[in-house]
Amino acid sequence: MGCRVNNRSGFRALVAWILTLGVISVVASQALANPVEQLSASASAQPTATLLTTSKVLSQPEVASAATDGESAGREFIDRHSAEWGVTSQTARMTQVIPGASGLATLRFVQTVSHIDVLGTLLALTLDSHNDLVAFNVTTLRIDQSLSFVATLSHERAQLELQKSFASTRGVDTTDVAVTKLHAVVADSGLVPGIPSGLHIAWSAWTAVIGRPESVAVSVLDDSTHAMLYSSPISQHITYTPNVCDLQSAVRSDYATQDTALGSTGLVRTYGGHVYINSFGDVYPLCGNNYAGRNTESSTTALNNIDATWTYYKDVLNVDINDEKWLGNISNSINGDRNPRISAFTNVCFYDAKADCPSYGNAFWVPWSAPTSICRTAACSGIFMGAGYDQGLDVIAHELTHGLTFSIAFQDGFTDTSDAAALSEGLSDVFGEAAERLSPNSAPDPTWKVGENVTGADPGPYRVMKTGSSISSSGQSAALPAITQNWKSGDGHVNNGPLNRFAWLIANGATAGSTTIKPLGTVPEDGICHSLSECTAISRMSVLLYQALPLIKSTSSYFEFGQAVMNTCQTLVNTNVPGFDNTACKNVGRALRLTGISQFTIKNLTTRTAIKKNTTMSIVTAVKSYAGAKISMQPLQLQQMVHGQWLTVKQADDLCKHYCTNAQGRVTFSVKWSKSGRYRVFANSNFGAMRAQTPSYIIHAY
């Protein structure tokens, strides 16, 4: 599917479904070990499970005893921590390995029950170069493995029900809906919003209106009620040395090898002297190696910008985006060679939106659901740009980053107004702008404008990262530089302001009020990065946020992102990654607080006024972030006033087994009073990034 490049009003309804510089998601398919018909889980019983969440940066690495590789080490650590994590190596499936800085790697696992993935679970284990455990971030369910589950729907019936539900939401006939990658999952409301209370069998699949690839979504159907629980948009990404075609030079006969996938309605049509993509075909075209319009003079800028993005990821983060499975992977018959290629089109027009051409005002990325005869992995992708959109390096890097972040972190989809949507947009802006700033060919841009070089029908810039602002097509600016107590859910293109400003602060440094934030490294005097050594602040900002990616997921809140960033910073310090020390992490923490990402309040504290001496009293309190999210696994302290000073009498332990907030954001302290006194609850962790306190209250012991 697609999302708008700039979220501005005035585009046609078609554009509203096109993925561009907005929400781009990657959903990885999950294979089942057993056939669907052999699932064991009873939906009607609605068994319950306990949500377990824990994260920690280890002061000393936990050594793997006999592991020979990363996965075997990861499984050893899972078994070692099975009592606290609720899983074993036999009930966890490794999904990917994400390389990090200085030999670090994060292994991501999902929890399984009877070989079925539990939707929304995550075990992110960060290992050093010796395969020793240095940090972990775990969200799982404690499930009684003796429970028996039975899916009430057959595979065929689940497919039909998904078709009916999806068709109803899109206003089309059931026969117009395609369902692919259908498989059963175990779902629970504690992990994924929209799921009924208790453990459920559900069905997850890719759904799309046939002939409208931009409509592709990951949809989840309840097995017992047959109701659609949610349907979230999908999209993917790109690679290096691309095939870039000028659509206006396209020749219909060039695409004969794609005919079976494109359908009988044809690839391109001409009207009024322009060449159009037939968007009512089964799929959009892929640009091949020997096609008309490939790598013409008009595609030079797009080629250079894609190459600059590849160079940024390779040189700064040591990530080769060619290895990403969702990028390229087009068959020899399309490519003309053995290498995966980016497929990109410039000067794009749509036949059903002829009035928009030749000035089609958008760019988007879309997956290609095609047989392996066309796409070796059936996960090929293409990027499509209206006239002028290929001019923005940060725009192209933004789109590429969406695919990368979704394949690493946001695999389950999310709503456009969720924190995850804002995080997705912000991260794409951040990495996209970093790629542009680190290119020696880019002009100085002290405020970090996004899309300022776009010259299309709706030219940029679209956002200003220094001020956390978004700009409408009329030129009006809306600034959301920080999360406050008045924070409201809104479009991710606007709500990404706090993350954009946070990244700008730690890469450039600034003083705001009484808070001074120093950059993480060097900042060029003339605003141009002639070499990476002149811009280490941007490089280190990139390393920090990329290393934090495996610790978040599609239900993460802004506050959880802040926790992941601070845990990552501590991990980089503990593993002696160059440029990261306690001072650097303090500056990161200040930037998180200044933008409200790590701001939270401790509320609803027990406020009894009197109690009998030597009687135990329960003091309960709740914690919420400024964005309203419940905060789990936040260490708290109970303090008492003694001789005019606050002393901590109860506090969270290193493993957060006591006095850390639970999944509902609540914590209970038990204290015995021998005499009257004053008390409060206090939090100060992660280099001061997560800091809050309650008012103090007097208790009279009689």
C-alpha positions as CSV (number, residue, x, y, z in Angstrom):
1,M,0.0,0.0,0.0
2,G,1.2,3.5,0.3
3,C,1.2,6.6,2.3
4,R,1.5,10.3,1.3
5,V,4.9,11.8,0.8
6,N,4.0,14.9,2.7
7,N,0.5,14.4,4.2
8,R,-0.7,17.7,2.7
9,S,-4.3,18.2,1.8
10,G,-5.6,18.6,-1.7
11,F,-4.5,15.3,-3.2
12,R,-6.9,13.0,-4.9
13,A,-8.5,10.2,-3.0
14,L,-6.2,7.8,-4.8
15,V,-3.2,9.6,-3.3
16,A,-4.5,9.1,0.2
17,W,-3.7,5.4,-0.1
18,I,-0.2,5.9,-1.6
19,L,2.8,5.3,0.7
20,T,5.4,8.0,0.4
21,L,7.3,10.2,2.8
22,G,4.7,9.1,5.4
23,V,3.9,5.7,6.9
24,I,5.8,2.9,5.2
25,S,5.6,-0.5,6.9
26,V,7.2,-3.9,6.4
27,V,5.4,-7.0,7.6
28,A,7.5,-10.1,7.6
29,S,5.7,-13.4,6.8
30,Q,5.8,-16.0,9.5
31,A,5.8,-19.7,8.6
32,L,4.1,-22.2,10.7
33,A,5.8,-25.4,11.8
34,N,2.5,-27.3,11.8
35,P,-0.4,-27.2,9.3
36,V,-3.2,-24.8,10.4
37,E,-5.7,-27.7,10.7
38,Q,-3.5,-29.2,13.4
39,L,-3.5,-26.2,15.7
40,S,-4.3,-27.0,19.3
41,A,-6.0,-24.0,21.2
42,S,-9.5,-23.5,22.3
43,A,-10.9,-20.0,21.5
44,S,-14.1,-20.6,23.5
45,A,-12.2,-21.3,26.8
46,Q,-10.4,-17.9,26.6
47,P,-7.5,-19.0,28.8
48,T,-5.6,-16.1,30.4
49,A,-1.9,-15.4,30.5
50,T,0.4,-13.1,32.5
51,L,2.2,-10.3,30.7
52,L,5.9,-10.2,31.4
53,T,8.0,-7.2,30.5
54,T,11.6,-6.7,31.5
55,S,14.7,-4.9,30.2
56,K,18.2,-4.5,31.5
57,V,21.7,-3.4,30.6
58,L,24.1,-5.7,32.3
59,S,27.1,-4.1,34.2
60,Q,29.1,-7.1,33.2
61,P,28.4,-9.4,30.2
62,E,26.7,-12.7,31.0
63,V,29.0,-15.3,29.5
64,A,27.7,-18.1,27.2
65,S,29.1,-21.4,28.4
66,A,29.3,-23.6,25.3
67,A,27.7,-21.6,22.5
68,T,29.3,-21.8,19.1
69,D,27.3,-19.1,17.4
70,G,24.9,-16.2,18.1
71,E,21.7,-18.2,17.9
72,S,22.9,-21.0,20.1
73,A,24.1,-18.4,22.6
74,G,20.8,-16.7,22.5
75,R,18.9,-19.9,23.1
76,E,21.2,-20.7,26.0
77,F,20.4,-17.3,27.6
78,I,16.7,-17.9,27.0
79,D,16.8,-21.2,28.9
80,R,18.9,-19.6,31.6
81,H,16.3,-16.9,32.1
82,S,13.2,-19.0,31.4
83,A,11.7,-18.6,34.9
84,E,11.6,-14.8,34.6
85,W,11.0,-14.6,30.8
86,G,8.3,-17.2,30.6
87,V,9.8,-19.0,27.5
88,T,12.3,-21.6,26.8
89,S,14.5,-22.2,23.7
90,Q,11.8,-24.6,22.5
91,T,9.1,-22.0,22.7
92,A,11.0,-19.2,21.0
93,R,11.6,-18.7,17.3
94,M,14.4,-16.5,16.1
95,T,13.3,-14.0,13.4
96,Q,16.4,-12.0,12.6
97,V,19.9,-10.8,13.6
98,I,20.5,-7.0,13.5
99,P,24.2,-6.0,13.4
100,G,25.2,-3.1,15.5
101,A,28.2,-1.0,16.5
102,S,31.6,-2.5,17.4
103,G,30.7,-6.1,17.0
104,L,27.3,-5.9,18.8
105,A,24.4,-7.8,17.4
106,T,20.8,-7.9,18.5
107,L,18.9,-11.2,18.1
108,R,15.1,-11.0,17.9
109,F,12.9,-13.9,18.9
110,V,9.2,-14.3,19.1
111,Q,7.4,-16.5,21.6
112,T,5.5,-19.5,20.3
113,V,2.8,-21.9,21.6
114,S,2.6,-25.2,19.8
115,H,4.8,-23.8,17.1
116,I,2.4,-20.8,16.6
117,D,3.8,-17.3,17.0
118,V,2.3,-15.2,19.8
119,L,1.4,-11.9,18.2
120,G,3.3,-8.9,19.6
121,T,5.9,-10.8,21.7
122,L,9.6,-9.8,21.6
123,L,12.8,-11.1,23.0
124,A,15.6,-8.8,21.9
125,L,19.0,-10.0,23.1
126,T,22.0,-7.9,22.5
127,L,25.3,-9.9,22.3
128,D,28.9,-8.7,22.1
129,S,31.5,-10.0,19.7
130,H,32.1,-13.0,22.0
131,N,28.4,-13.9,21.9
132,D,28.0,-12.8,25.6
133,L,24.8,-11.2,26.7
134,V,25.1,-7.4,27.4
135,A,21.5,-6.3,27.4
136,F,18.0,-7.6,26.9
137,N,14.5,-6.3,26.3
138,V,11.7,-8.9,26.7
139,T,7.9,-8.7,26.3
140,T,6.2,-12.1,26.6
141,L,3.3,-14.0,28.1
142,R,3.5,-16.6,30.8
143,I,1.3,-19.3,29.3
144,D,0.4,-22.7,30.7
145,Q,1.8,-25.0,28.1
146,S,-0.6,-27.7,29.0
147,L,-3.5,-25.6,27.7
148,S,-5.2,-27.1,24.7
149,F,-6.2,-24.9,21.7
150,V,-8.4,-25.8,18.7
151,A,-9.0,-23.4,15.8
152,T,-12.7,-23.4,14.9
153,L,-12.1,-22.1,11.4
154,S,-10.4,-24.1,8.6
155,H,-7.8,-22.4,6.5
156,E,-10.3,-22.0,3.7
157,R,-13.0,-20.5,5.9
158,A,-10.6,-18.1,7.6
159,Q,-9.6,-16.9,4.1
160,L,-13.3,-16.3,3.1
161,E,-14.1,-14.5,6.3
162,L,-11.1,-12.2,5.8
163,Q,-12.1,-11.5,2.3
164,K,-15.6,-10.6,3.4
165,S,-14.4,-8.3,6.2
166,F,-11.8,-6.6,4.1
167,A,-14.2,-6.1,1.2
168,S,-16.7,-4.5,3.5
169,T,-14.2,-1.9,4.8
170,R,-13.1,-1.1,1.2
171,G,-16.5,-1.1,-0.4
172,V,-15.7,-3.8,-3.0
173,D,-17.0,-7.3,-3.8
174,T,-15.5,-10.2,-1.9
175,T,-14.2,-11.7,-5.1
176,D,-12.1,-8.5,-5.5
177,V,-10.0,-9.2,-2.4
178,A,-6.8,-11.2,-2.4
179,V,-5.6,-13.0,0.8
180,T,-2.0,-14.2,1.0
181,K,0.4,-15.3,3.8
182,L,-2.5,-16.5,5.8
183,H,-1.6,-18.2,9.1
184,A,-2.8,-18.7,12.6
185,V,-1.5,-16.7,15.6
186,V,-2.1,-16.6,19.3
187,A,-3.3,-13.1,20.3
188,D,-3.8,-11.4,23.7
189,S,-5.1,-7.9,24.6
190,G,-2.1,-7.4,26.9
191,L,0.2,-7.4,23.8
192,V,-1.8,-5.9,20.9
193,P,-4.6,-3.3,21.0
194,G,-7.9,-4.4,19.6
195,I,-7.6,-8.0,20.7
196,P,-10.3,-9.2,23.1
197,S,-9.3,-10.0,26.7
198,G,-7.7,-13.4,27.2
199,L,-5.8,-15.7,24.9
200,H,-7.3,-16.1,21.4
201,I,-6.6,-17.9,18.2
202,A,-6.6,-15.4,15.4
203,W,-5.7,-15.4,11.7
204,S,-3.1,-13.0,10.3
205,A,-2.7,-12.4,6.5
206,W,-1.9,-9.9,3.9
207,T,-5.1,-8.5,2.3
208,A,-5.5,-6.3,-0.7
209,V,-8.0,-5.2,-3.3
210,I,-7.1,-6.9,-6.5
211,G,-5.7,-4.4,-8.9
212,R,-4.8,-1.9,-6.1
213,P,-1.4,-2.8,-4.7
214,E,-1.5,0.4,-2.6
215,S,-4.3,-1.2,-0.6
216,V,-2.2,-4.0,0.8
217,A,-2.6,-4.4,4.6
218,V,-1.8,-6.9,7.3
219,S,-5.2,-7.9,8.7
220,V,-6.0,-10.0,11.8
221,L,-9.3,-11.9,12.1
222,D,-10.7,-13.4,15.4
223,D,-11.1,-17.1,15.0
224,S,-14.2,-17.5,17.3
225,T,-16.2,-14.3,16.3
226,H,-15.0,-14.0,12.7
227,A,-14.6,-10.3,13.4
228,M,-11.8,-8.2,11.9
229,L,-9.6,-7.1,14.9
230,Y,-7.5,-4.7,12.9
231,S,-6.1,-4.0,9.4
232,S,-2.9,-2.0,9.1
233,P,-1.2,-0.7,6.0
234,I,1.9,-2.4,4.6
235,S,4.9,-1.3,2.4
236,Q,8.5,-2.2,2.0
237,H,11.9,-0.8,0.6
238,I,14.8,-0.7,-1.9
239,T,18.5,-1.6,-2.7
240,Y,21.6,-0.3,-4.5
241,T,22.6,0.0,-8.2
242,P,19.0,0.4,-9.1
243,N,17.1,0.0,-12.3
244,V,15.6,3.5,-12.6
245,C,13.1,4.0,-15.5
246,D,11.6,7.2,-16.9
247,L,8.0,6.2,-17.3
248,Q,7.5,8.7,-20.0
249,S,10.0,6.6,-22.1
250,A,8.4,3.3,-21.3
251,V,7.5,1.0,-24.2
252,R,4.7,-1.5,-23.6
253,S,6.4,-4.4,-25.2
254,D,9.4,-4.1,-22.8
255,Y,7.2,-5.5,-20.0
256,A,6.1,-8.7,-21.8
257,T,7.7,-10.9,-19.2
258,Q,5.5,-9.4,-16.5
259,D,2.3,-9.9,-18.4
260,T,1.1,-12.8,-16.3
261,A,1.3,-10.8,-13.1
262,L,0.2,-7.5,-14.6
263,G,-3.0,-8.9,-15.9
264,S,-4.9,-8.4,-19.1
265,T,-5.6,-4.7,-18.7
266,G,-2.0,-3.8,-19.6
267,L,0.9,-2.0,-18.0
268,V,0.9,1.6,-19.4
269,R,-1.5,3.6,-21.5
270,T,-1.0,6.9,-23.3
271,Y,-3.3,9.9,-23.1
272,G,-2.7,13.5,-24.0
273,G,0.9,12.7,-24.9
274,H,1.7,11.2,-21.5
275,V,2.5,7.6,-20.5
276,Y,0.5,6.4,-17.5
277,I,0.7,3.4,-15.1
278,N,-2.5,1.4,-15.3
279,S,-3.2,1.4,-11.6
280,F,-6.1,-1.0,-12.1
281,G,-3.8,-3.7,-13.1
282,D,-3.0,-6.6,-10.7
283,V,0.4,-5.1,-9.7
284,Y,2.5,-2.1,-10.6
285,P,5.5,-2.7,-13.0
286,L,9.1,-3.4,-12.2
287,C,11.9,-1.6,-14.0
288,G,14.1,-4.2,-15.6
289,N,17.7,-4.2,-16.8
290,N,17.1,-3.6,-20.6
291,Y,14.0,-1.6,-20.5
292,A,13.3,1.6,-22.4
293,G,13.9,4.6,-20.2
294,R,16.2,2.8,-17.9
295,N,18.9,4.9,-16.4
296,T,18.4,7.8,-18.8
297,E,19.7,11.3,-18.2
298,S,16.5,12.1,-16.3
299,S,17.2,9.3,-13.8
300,T,20.7,10.4,-12.9
301,T,19.6,12.3,-9.7
302,A,17.6,9.3,-8.5
303,L,20.5,7.0,-9.1
304,N,22.9,9.3,-7.2
305,N,20.5,9.7,-4.3
306,I,19.9,6.0,-3.9
307,D,23.6,5.4,-4.0
308,A,24.2,8.1,-1.4
309,T,21.7,6.4,0.9
310,W,23.4,3.0,0.4
311,T,26.8,4.7,1.2
312,Y,25.4,6.2,4.4
313,Y,24.1,2.9,5.8
314,K,27.3,1.1,4.8
315,D,29.9,3.6,6.0
316,V,28.1,4.9,9.1
317,L,26.2,1.9,10.4
318,N,28.0,-1.0,8.6
319,V,24.6,-2.1,7.2
320,D,24.4,-3.3,3.6
321,I,20.9,-2.7,2.6
322,N,21.4,-5.1,-0.3
323,D,21.2,-7.9,2.2
324,E,17.7,-6.9,3.3
325,K,15.3,-9.5,1.9
326,W,12.6,-7.1,1.0
327,L,14.8,-5.1,-1.3
328,G,15.3,-6.0,-5.0
329,N,15.3,-9.8,-5.5
330,I,13.8,-9.5,-9.0
331,S,14.2,-12.6,-11.2
332,N,16.7,-12.9,-14.0
333,S,13.9,-12.5,-16.6
334,I,13.2,-9.0,-15.2
335,N,16.7,-8.0,-14.2
336,G,18.8,-9.4,-17.0
337,D,21.4,-10.3,-14.5
338,R,21.9,-12.3,-11.3
339,N,21.9,-9.4,-8.8
340,P,19.0,-7.9,-6.8
341,R,18.1,-4.4,-8.0
342,I,16.1,-1.5,-6.8
343,S,13.2,-1.0,-9.2
344,A,12.3,2.7,-9.5
345,F,10.3,4.9,-11.9
346,T,10.5,8.6,-12.3
347,N,8.0,11.0,-13.9
348,V,5.1,8.8,-12.9
349,C,1.5,9.4,-13.9
350,F,-1.6,7.4,-13.1
351,Y,-4.2,6.6,-15.8
352,D,-7.1,7.0,-13.4
353,A,-5.7,10.4,-12.2
354,K,-4.9,11.9,-15.6
355,A,-5.7,15.4,-14.4
356,D,-2.7,15.2,-12.0
357,C,-0.2,14.7,-14.8
358,P,2.4,15.6,-15.9
359,S,2.6,17.2,-12.4
360,Y,1.7,14.2,-10.2
361,G,2.5,15.5,-6.7
362,N,3.7,12.6,-4.7
363,A,6.1,9.7,-4.4
364,F,5.5,6.3,-2.9
365,W,6.9,2.8,-2.4
366,V,4.9,-0.3,-2.8
367,P,5.4,-4.1,-2.5
368,W,5.0,-6.4,-5.5
369,S,2.9,-9.5,-4.7
370,A,3.9,-11.6,-7.5
371,P,4.8,-15.3,-8.2
372,T,8.4,-16.4,-7.8
373,S,8.7,-16.6,-11.6
374,I,8.8,-12.8,-11.4
375,C,10.1,-12.2,-7.9
376,R,12.4,-14.7,-6.5
377,T,11.2,-14.1,-2.9
378,A,7.7,-13.0,-3.9
379,A,8.6,-9.8,-2.0
380,C,9.9,-7.5,-4.7
381,S,9.4,-3.8,-4.4
382,G,9.3,-0.7,-6.4
383,I,9.5,3.1,-5.8
384,F,7.4,5.5,-7.9
385,M,8.1,9.2,-8.0
386,G,6.2,12.1,-9.5
387,A,8.1,14.7,-11.5
388,G,10.6,16.4,-9.2
389,Y,10.5,14.0,-6.2
390,D,13.7,12.2,-7.2
391,Q,15.6,15.5,-6.5
392,G,15.4,15.0,-2.7
393,L,18.2,12.8,-1.2
394,D,16.4,12.9,2.2
395,V,13.1,11.9,0.5
396,I,14.6,8.8,-1.1
397,A,16.6,7.9,2.1
398,H,13.3,8.4,4.1
399,E,11.5,5.9,1.9
400,L,14.4,3.4,2.2
401,T,14.5,3.8,5.9
402,H,10.8,3.1,6.3
403,G,11.4,-0.4,4.9
404,L,14.4,-1.0,7.1
405,T,12.7,0.2,10.3
406,F,9.6,-1.8,9.6
407,S,11.5,-5.0,8.9
408,I,13.4,-4.6,12.2
409,A,10.9,-3.1,14.5
410,F,7.4,-2.5,13.2
411,Q,6.3,-5.9,11.8
412,D,2.8,-6.0,13.2
413,G,1.4,-2.8,11.7
414,F,-0.1,0.1,13.6
415,T,-2.7,2.9,13.4
416,D,-1.8,6.2,11.8
417,T,-2.4,8.0,15.1
418,S,-0.4,5.7,17.3
419,D,2.9,6.6,18.9
420,A,4.5,3.9,16.7
421,A,3.3,5.8,13.6
422,A,5.0,9.0,14.8
423,L,8.1,7.0,15.7
424,S,8.1,5.5,12.2
425,E,7.8,8.9,10.5
426,G,10.4,10.4,12.8
427,L,13.0,7.7,12.4
428,S,12.6,7.9,8.6
429,D,13.1,11.7,8.8
430,V,16.1,11.2,11.1
431,F,18.0,8.7,9.0
432,G,16.9,10.4,5.8
433,E,18.2,13.7,6.9
434,A,21.4,12.1,8.3
435,A,22.1,10.6,4.9
436,E,21.7,14.0,3.3
437,R,23.7,15.9,6.0
438,L,26.6,13.4,5.7
439,S,26.8,13.7,1.9
440,P,29.5,16.2,0.9
441,N,27.4,17.2,-2.1
442,S,24.6,18.6,0.1
443,A,24.2,22.3,0.8
444,P,24.3,23.6,4.4
445,D,20.9,23.3,6.1
446,P,21.2,24.3,9.8
447,T,17.5,23.7,10.6
448,W,17.4,20.3,8.9
449,K,14.5,20.8,6.5
450,V,12.9,17.6,5.0
451,G,12.2,17.6,1.3
452,E,13.5,21.1,0.6
453,N,14.9,20.0,-2.8
454,V,11.6,18.5,-4.2
455,T,10.4,20.5,-7.2
456,G,7.2,18.7,-7.9
457,A,3.6,20.0,-8.0
458,D,3.7,20.3,-4.2
459,P,7.3,21.3,-3.5
460,G,9.1,21.0,-0.2
461,P,10.1,21.4,2.5
462,Y,7.5,19.3,4.4
463,R,9.0,19.4,7.9
464,V,11.7,21.3,9.9
465,M,13.4,19.1,12.4
466,K,15.0,21.8,14.5
467,T,11.6,23.1,15.5
468,G,9.7,19.9,15.2
469,S,7.4,21.5,12.6
470,S,5.3,20.2,9.8
471,I,4.4,22.5,6.9
472,S,1.1,22.4,5.0
473,S,0.7,22.9,1.2
474,S,-0.5,26.5,2.0
475,G,2.8,27.2,3.7
476,Q,1.4,27.2,7.2
477,S,3.6,25.6,9.9
478,A,2.4,23.6,12.9
479,A,5.1,23.0,15.5
480,L,5.0,20.1,17.9
481,P,8.6,20.2,19.3
482,A,7.8,18.4,22.6
483,I,5.3,16.0,24.2
484,T,3.4,17.8,26.9
485,Q,0.5,16.9,29.3
486,N,-1.8,18.3,26.6
487,W,-0.5,15.8,24.0
488,K,-3.1,14.5,21.6
489,S,-3.1,11.6,19.3
490,G,-2.7,12.7,15.7
491,D,-1.2,12.0,12.3
492,G,2.3,10.5,12.5
493,H,3.6,13.1,10.0
494,V,2.8,15.8,12.6
495,N,3.3,13.9,15.9
496,N,6.9,13.0,14.9
497,G,8.0,16.5,15.8
498,P,9.4,15.6,19.3
499,L,11.6,12.8,17.8
500,N,12.8,15.0,15.0
501,R,13.8,17.7,17.4
502,F,15.4,15.2,19.8
503,A,17.7,13.9,16.9
504,W,18.5,17.5,15.9
505,L,19.5,18.4,19.5
506,I,21.9,15.6,20.1
507,A,23.5,16.1,16.6
508,N,23.8,19.9,16.8
509,G,23.6,20.9,20.4
510,A,21.6,23.8,21.8
511,T,20.6,25.7,24.9
512,A,16.9,25.9,25.6
513,G,15.9,27.8,28.8
514,S,18.1,26.4,31.6
515,T,19.0,23.2,29.7
516,T,22.2,23.0,27.7
517,I,22.6,20.0,25.4
518,K,26.1,19.3,23.9
519,P,26.3,17.4,20.6
520,L,27.5,13.8,20.6
521,G,30.6,14.8,18.6
522,T,31.9,17.2,16.0
523,V,29.7,19.6,14.0
524,P,31.1,21.2,10.8
525,E,31.6,25.0,11.0
526,D,30.4,25.6,7.4
527,G,27.5,23.1,7.6
528,I,29.0,20.7,5.0
529,C,30.4,17.3,6.0
530,H,33.6,17.2,3.8
531,S,34.5,14.0,5.7
532,L,32.8,11.8,8.3
533,S,35.4,13.0,11.0
534,E,33.9,16.5,10.7
535,C,30.4,15.2,11.6
536,T,30.8,12.6,14.3
537,A,27.8,14.0,16.1
538,I,25.5,12.9,13.3
539,S,27.2,9.5,12.9
540,R,26.9,8.8,16.6
541,M,23.3,9.9,16.7
542,S,22.7,7.4,13.8
543,V,24.5,4.6,15.7
544,L,22.5,5.3,18.9
545,L,19.1,5.2,17.2
546,Y,19.9,2.3,14.9
547,Q,21.1,0.2,17.8
548,A,17.8,1.0,19.7
549,L,15.6,-0.2,16.8
550,P,15.5,-3.9,17.7
551,L,14.2,-2.9,21.2
552,I,10.9,-1.3,20.0
553,K,7.9,-2.7,18.2
554,S,4.6,-1.6,16.6
555,T,2.9,-1.1,20.0
556,S,5.7,0.9,21.5
557,S,5.0,4.3,23.1
558,Y,7.1,7.4,22.9
559,F,8.2,6.7,26.5
560,E,9.2,3.1,25.7
561,F,11.3,4.5,22.8
562,G,13.0,6.8,25.3
563,Q,13.7,3.9,27.6
564,A,15.1,1.9,24.6
565,V,17.4,4.8,23.6
566,M,18.7,5.2,27.2
567,N,19.3,1.5,27.6
568,T,21.1,1.5,24.3
569,C,23.3,4.4,25.3
570,Q,24.2,2.5,28.5
571,T,25.0,-0.6,26.5
572,L,27.3,1.4,24.1
573,V,29.1,2.9,27.2
574,N,29.5,-0.5,28.8
575,T,30.9,-2.1,25.6
576,N,33.3,0.8,25.0
577,V,31.9,2.0,21.7
578,P,33.9,5.1,20.7
579,G,32.2,8.4,21.4
580,F,29.9,7.1,24.1
581,D,30.5,7.8,27.8
582,N,28.4,8.9,30.8
583,T,28.6,12.5,29.7
584,A,27.2,11.6,26.2
585,C,24.4,9.7,27.8
586,K,23.6,12.6,30.1
587,N,23.2,14.9,27.1
588,V,21.0,12.3,25.4
589,G,18.9,12.2,28.5
590,R,18.5,15.9,28.6
591,A,17.3,16.0,25.0
592,L,14.8,13.3,25.8
593,R,13.4,15.3,28.7
594,L,13.5,18.6,26.8
595,T,11.3,17.1,24.1
596,G,9.0,15.4,26.6
597,I,9.7,11.9,25.3
598,S,10.9,10.7,28.7
599,Q,8.7,12.9,30.8
600,F,6.2,11.2,33.1
601,T,4.2,11.7,36.2
602,I,3.6,9.6,39.3
603,K,0.0,9.9,40.3
604,N,-2.8,8.5,42.6
605,L,-0.4,8.0,45.5
606,T,-1.9,6.5,48.6
607,T,-2.4,9.5,51.0
608,R,-3.6,8.1,54.3
609,T,-3.1,10.5,57.2
610,A,-3.0,8.2,60.2
611,I,-2.1,4.7,61.1
612,K,-1.4,2.7,64.3
613,K,2.3,2.4,65.2
614,N,4.2,-0.7,64.0
615,T,1.4,-1.4,61.5
616,T,2.2,-2.2,57.9
617,M,0.8,0.2,55.3
618,S,0.5,-0.4,51.5
619,I,1.5,2.7,49.5
620,V,0.2,2.3,45.9
621,T,0.9,4.7,43.0
622,A,0.5,4.7,39.2
623,V,2.8,6.1,36.5
624,K,1.9,7.5,33.1
625,S,3.9,9.3,30.4
626,Y,3.0,12.7,29.1
627,A,1.6,11.0,26.0
628,G,-0.7,9.1,28.3
629,A,0.9,5.6,27.9
630,K,1.1,3.3,30.9
631,I,4.7,2.9,31.9
632,S,5.9,-0.6,32.8
633,M,9.3,-1.7,34.3
634,Q,10.0,1.8,35.6
635,P,12.2,1.6,38.8
636,L,10.7,3.6,41.7
637,Q,11.9,4.6,45.2
638,L,9.9,5.2,48.4
639,Q,11.5,8.0,50.4
640,Q,11.1,9.3,53.9
641,M,12.1,12.6,55.5
642,V,14.7,11.9,58.2
643,H,16.3,14.9,60.0
644,G,15.5,17.2,57.2
645,Q,16.8,14.9,54.4
646,W,15.0,12.5,52.0
647,L,16.3,9.0,52.5
648,T,15.3,6.0,50.3
649,V,13.8,3.2,52.4
650,K,12.5,1.0,49.6
651,Q,13.8,0.8,46.0
652,A,13.7,-1.3,42.9
653,D,16.4,-4.0,42.6
654,D,18.7,-4.5,39.6
655,L,16.4,-7.1,38.0
656,C,13.3,-5.0,38.6
657,K,11.6,-7.9,40.5
658,H,10.5,-5.5,43.2
659,Y,9.2,-1.9,43.2
660,C,9.1,-1.5,39.4
661,T,5.8,-0.6,37.8
662,N,3.8,-3.6,36.4
663,A,2.1,-3.9,33.0
664,Q,-0.6,-1.5,34.2
665,G,1.9,1.1,35.3
666,R,1.3,0.5,39.0
667,V,3.6,-0.4,42.0
668,T,2.9,-1.2,45.6
669,F,5.3,-0.5,48.6
670,S,4.8,-2.1,52.0
671,V,6.2,-0.1,54.9
672,K,5.8,-0.3,58.7
673,W,5.5,2.9,60.6
674,S,7.0,3.2,64.1
675,K,6.5,6.9,64.3
676,S,5.0,9.8,62.4
677,G,6.7,11.0,59.3
678,R,6.7,12.3,55.8
679,Y,6.9,10.2,52.6
680,R,7.0,10.5,48.8
681,V,7.7,8.3,45.7
682,F,10.6,9.2,43.6
683,A,12.2,8.0,40.3
684,N,15.6,8.8,38.9
685,S,17.1,6.4,36.4
686,N,18.9,6.3,33.0
687,F,21.3,9.2,33.7
688,G,18.4,11.3,34.9
689,A,16.4,10.9,31.7
690,M,13.5,9.2,33.5
691,R,12.9,11.4,36.6
692,A,9.8,12.3,38.5
693,Q,8.4,12.6,42.0
694,T,5.2,13.0,43.9
695,P,4.3,15.7,46.4
696,S,5.2,14.6,50.0
697,Y,2.5,13.5,52.5
698,I,2.5,13.3,56.3
699,I,1.5,10.2,58.1
700,H,0.6,10.3,61.8
701,A,1.4,7.2,63.7
702,Y,-0.6,6.8,66.9
